[in-house]
Amino acid sequence: MIERLDMNRVVTNIFPKGPYDFELTVGYHTYYRSRYGADHWEDDKYRRLLEIDNKLLLASVRSTGTVDRPELEMVVEGTALSQYDVTRAKSQIEWILGTSQDLKQFYGSIVDDDPLNNFCQHLYGLHIPHAQSPYESLILAVLGQQISNNVARLIRTLIIEKYGSPAKYNGMDYYAFPQPISLAKASLEDLRLLKMSYRKAEYINGISQVIADQSDLLTFAEYQDNNEIVSKIMQLRGVGRWTAQWLLIKGLGRMDAFPVGDLALKQMLTKLYFDQTTLKEEEMEPFSKRWSPWRSYATTYLFAANRQGLI
């Protein structure tokens, strides 16, 4: 149902596949902060400024249902909104908040895995949130290489505010994630001012130039095998296996990806499954097969449990 309040404001509804915990999913997406990059989480509402076909739309989402009977209300604001604008904004938010995912098979597959099954009970209804686009996911993964989450959050905010399209709603400033062409045109010197290394500035600029020239490079719709995608994306300078695996999870919505080499993940597995005997990196992939074909869910639940102090 779509209710038009006026030419610039429309209300519609989203019906996620249950169980769906809106608070857990948005909280995980924003690292339980009021703002994380282009994502806002305040007053029980998730807000995101979307840039769709060069038009800026603010989506505000709140839960009006329950975990087992989920329903979301979304308000779309923008200039002279068309049906197309609202449909595209709704589709984007459904993707970002992972509303179409079906958790039942994953939950059923880990009932004998005590640590993970316990986390699933604590985090019941958590869906995997996504970046708005594969490009956004890739850039954010590169920005997060070998630095702390706090430093990554700072750089993410700086790059979005400098190169993202701005809009003001109800006295609040919002920024869309930068388009590839914006970062492709950025000078390395200007990127360095955003507290990133020269090498990382080169990576961000170079990847953006490639994507700006080949807009369909990151679609991968015809690829069935994750390893093919990883091999192809690793041809981009600055993209290693860890970054490519996070692209599979956060940018492409692949359900059986596993970021081998992630230090935090290795530490969690060591503590939970190996009685503090340090897990070797080459052992991570074989061990993760126990969760296939739902390794992306397993990864997400482990990180969510860690962020909530359950590990």
N, C-alpha and C positions, 0 to 999 in steps of 0.2 A: 504494500500500500504506500502511495506517495501523497503527502498532503502539502500543497503549495501555500505557504503563509503569505508570500508576496513574490515579486519577480526575482528577488535576490536571496530568498531563503526558503528551503524545502526540507520537509521531514519525511523520512522513510524508515523502514524496518529491515533488520537482518535477522535471520533465523539460523544460528550456528548448529552444527551437528553435535548433539550432546553425547557425553557430558562435556560441558564447556564452562570453565571458570574465567570470567572476564577479568576479574581483579588479578588473578594469578598470571594470566597470559599477558596482560598489559604491564603488570609489575615486572615480570621477567624481561619483557621487551625494553623497558626503560631503566633497567637496573634499579628498580624501586626508587627512582628519583622523580621529582616533579618535571624535570626536563632532561632529556637525553638526546642531543642532536636536534633533529627536526621533530621529535616526538615529545608531546606534552601529556602529563598525567596529573591532573589536579581536580579537586572537588568531585571525585568519582567519575570524571570524564576523561576520555582519551581524545586528544586533538592533534590533527596533522594537517599542515598546509600542503596541498597537492598541486603540482604543476602538470596539467594535462593539455596537450596540444597548445602550449603557450598561454594557457588560461589558468589563473590561480583560484583554487577552491579550498575553503576551509571546511574540513569534516570534523564534527564533534560527536562523540559516541558515548552512550551510557547504557548500562544494563537495566533492562526492565523485566527480566525473567529470573530463572533459577539455574543452578548448575545442570540439573537434569532436564529442565525444560527451558533452555536458554532463548532469550530474545534481546536484541539490541535495538535501541533507537538511535538513528543517525540524523543529525542536522547538517545540511550542506549549505554553505553561504558563498556567494559570488555574484558577479555582475550579470544580470539578464540570463539567469540559469535556463538552460534547455533540458529537455528530457535526456538528451545525449550526455550532457554534463553530469547529471545526477546518476545515470546508469554507470558511467565510467568511474565516478567517484565511489559509488557503492562497490563496484567490482574491485577497485584498488584497496579499499578498506577491508573487504572480505579476505583478500589475499594477505595483506599486512598482518591481520589478526588471526589468520589461519582457521577461519570459521568452517571450512569444508572438510577438515581432517576427521577421520574416524578412529578413535582411540581404542575401540573394543578389541581388535585383534592384537594390538600391542599389549594391552593389559592382560589378555589371556595368555600371551606367550611368555610372560615373566613371573607367573605365579610361584614358581619354584626357585626363583632368584631372590633370596631373602632381602638383601640390601635394596635392590631396585624396586621390588614389590612393596617394601615398606615406604619408600619415597613416593611411589605412585599413590599410595593411600593418603599420604600427607598432602600431595600435590594433585589430587584427583580433579580432572577437568582442565589441566594445563595443556594448551595447544602450542605448537611451534610457531612463533611469530616470524615474519619475514621482513626483509628490506623491501622498499617499494619496487625496486627493479634490480636485476642482476648487476647492473653497473654500480648502483649504490652499495650493494653487498660487497662487491669486489673492492671498491675504494675503501670502505670501512675496514675490511679485513687487512688490506695493505697498511692502512694507518695504524692498525692495532698490532702490527708485527713487533715483537720483542720489546714492548713497553707495557707499563702497568695500565689497568683499566682507567684510573684517574687521569693519567696523562693522555690516554687515547680519547677520553671524553672531552678534555679541554681542547685538543687539536680538532676533534670533530666539530665542536661548537664554533671554533674560530673559522674553520674553512666554510661551514654552512653560512655563517653570518657575513662573510666577505664575498662569497661567490654564489650564494643561493638567492633566488628571487624573493623579495620581502613583501609583506602585506600586513596591514594593521586592522584588527577587529576588536571592537569594544575596548579600545585603548591598549590592547596587547599587541606586541610585535611577534610576527611569525615568519619563518623562513622555509622555503621549499629546499629540498636537497639540490645542489648544483647540477646543471646539465653538463654532459661531457664537453660540449664546446667551450663552456666557461672555464673549466680547468685546463682544457687543451690550450687556450690562449693565455693562461696565466704564466707569468715569468717565474723562473726558478727562484729568483731573488725574492719575489713577493711571497711565494710559497714558504720559503725559508723563514720569513717573518712570523709565520704561524706555528713556530716552535717545532718544526719537523727537521730532520736531518737533510743534508743536500741530496743524499742518495734516495731517500724516500720521496723528496720533492720531484726528483727525476722520474721515479716510478709512477707517481700520481699523474704527472704531466704526460708522460709517454703513453700510459694506458688510456688516458682520456683522449689523446690524439688519435689513437687507433680506433677507439669506439666511436668517436665523432665522425671518422671517415667510413666506418663499417658498422652502421647502427644495428645490424642483425647478428653481429658476431657472437653475442652472448645468449641467443635464444635457445639453441640446442634442442629444439622440439623434436628433431628427427633422430636424436641420439638415445638409444636404449641403455647403453652401457656407461656407467659412471666413470670407469677407467678411461674411456675414450674422451670424455669431457675433460677429465683431469689432465690428460696428455696434451690436449689441444690448448687449454687455458694456460698451462705452464709454459707455453711458447712466448707468452707475454713477459717482458722483462719485469722482474720484481715479484712474480707470482710463483711460489713454490707449492709443494703438495699440501701443506697445512692451509694456506690461503685458498687453494682450489677446493679443498674439502668443505671449508666453511661457506664457500660460494654455493656448493651443492645443497647445503642445508638451508642457508638463510636467503639465498638468491634464486634458487631453482626449485626448491621444495622437494628435493629428492629424499626419500624416506630411509635409504640405506647407506648414508655417508658417515664417515668416522674420521675425525681430525687427528690422525696418527702424528705423534710428535708434540702435541699440545702438553706443555709442562704441567699445567693445573690438572688436566685430565689424567695424566700419568700418576700424579700424586694421589688423586682420589682413588684410582684403581688399586694402587699400592696399599693404601690404608684399608680399603674395603674388602679386597679379595686376596691379598698376598701377605697378610700378617706383617706389614711393615717391611717385607723384603722387597727392595727396590725393583720395580718392574722395568725391564729394558725396553727401549723404544721398538726394537724389532719384534718384541713379544706382544705389542699392543694390537696389531692387526689380527693375528690369529686368535687372541683372546676375545676380541670384539665380535667374532663370528657367532658367538652364543646368542647374540641379539639380532642377528640378521633374520629377516629383511627390514628390521625396524631400528637400525642403529642410530638414526638421527633422533628418534624419540629417546632412546637410552641416553645419548649424549646430552640432550636438552634437560632431561630429568636429573641427571647427575649434576649438571651445572646449577640448575635451579635449587636442588637440595643443598649444594655448597653455599650458594648465595644466602640461603635462609638459615645457615648454621646447623644443618642436619648432619653434616659430615665432619 
